[in-house]
């Protein structure tokens, strides 16, 4: 009888993908709330793509009430803390909920003709900017979900493979251009952003739900993140928003004054310079 390898554990590839999304999310939001640097934002670009992909790749169509409740709560918190006169778009959780609602229509289009998904992908890419004024990530999340559906429904036939690859190509081009316009990337930032989207979408296009061996020490973390992604998202957003608000109101405020304020401001400035 062979011995059991205690150094590895079976984990779901779904949990691995969720952990990757959380790591990218933290990177992106640290760049958003704490350091004004495009490079952290570029590294975090896969986050919304992965979350949208998971919506389309899943078979569930039920929208948990917690998504709506947390989405509205986070929107209100951001509106309260944000001084931007342009207003706040609805949180991405609302976008994810709406995306899940429309997924059955994507499935029906695939049943009629798989290549229709490519046409829908083009429409979603064109609508992303205007819709993004009201919904966080606009139709970018549904575009990523469309790729998830194309991967899930792919039976290996020429039409299904062609539909998946066409949606992936539209997603790479559309999401890259949207990010470049939104963040006003230039030079190497454009190259890095495009490469990040291309790599992410190519990996997702080959994603399969299965179990794989992972280091035993890592397995508990993967399972925890996989089962608590929603709460990790909500908690970290609130914490980072409050820290960002505190830095703006007190650390950089003229009212703080004194040596302490000068030291804190200098430290924050030096951290930004490092990035």
C-alpha positions, 0 to 999 in steps of 0.5 A: 500500500502506497503512503499518503503524501501529506505535503499536498492537498486536493483543491478546486481550481475555482478557489485558486482563481478566486485567490488570484482575483483577491491578490489582484484586487488588493494590489489594484485598490492599494494603488487606488486608495493609498498610492497614486501609481498607474503600475499597481492599477495595471497589475490589478486589472485582471480583478474585474475580468476574473470576477465577471468570468466566474459569473458567466462560467458558473451555472447558478443564476440566483442573485444572493440578497447579500450582493445587493445589500452590500453593493448599495451599502458600499456605494453609499459609503463611497459617496459619503467619503468621496469629494468628486463632484461627478458622483459615484457609480453603483458598486461592482456587486450591483454590476455582478448581480445584473450580469448574473440576471442576463446570463440566461439570454447569453446562453439562449443566443449560444444555443441559436448560434454560438458565433452570435456571442462575438457580436454581443461582445462587440456591442458590450465593448462599445457600451462600456464607457457610457454605462460605466458612468452609472455602474462600476465597470459598466459592461466590462463585467458582462463582457468578461462573463460572456467569455465565461459562458463561451468557455462553459458551453464549449463542447469542442466543436468548431463553432464553439471554439470559434465563438470562444476565441472570437469573444476572447479577442474582442475582450482583449482589444476592448478591455485594453482600449477602455483601460488605456482611455480611462487611466490615460496610460502612455508608453510602456504603461500601454504595453503592460496593460495590454499584455496583462489583459491578453495574458489574463484572458488567454488563461481564462479561455483555457480554464477548467473546473477541476481539482488539483494538488496544492501544497498542504499549507496553502490549501486552507487559505485557498478554501477560506478565500474561496468561501469568503471572497464576498466578505473579503471584498467588502471589508477591505474596500471599507478599510481602505476607503477609511484609511484614504479618507483619514490620510486626506483629512488629517495627514495632509491637512493644514489643520494637523500642523506640527512635526507629526503632520510633517513627518507623516506627509513626508513619509506618504510622499516618499512612498508614492515616489518609490512607486 
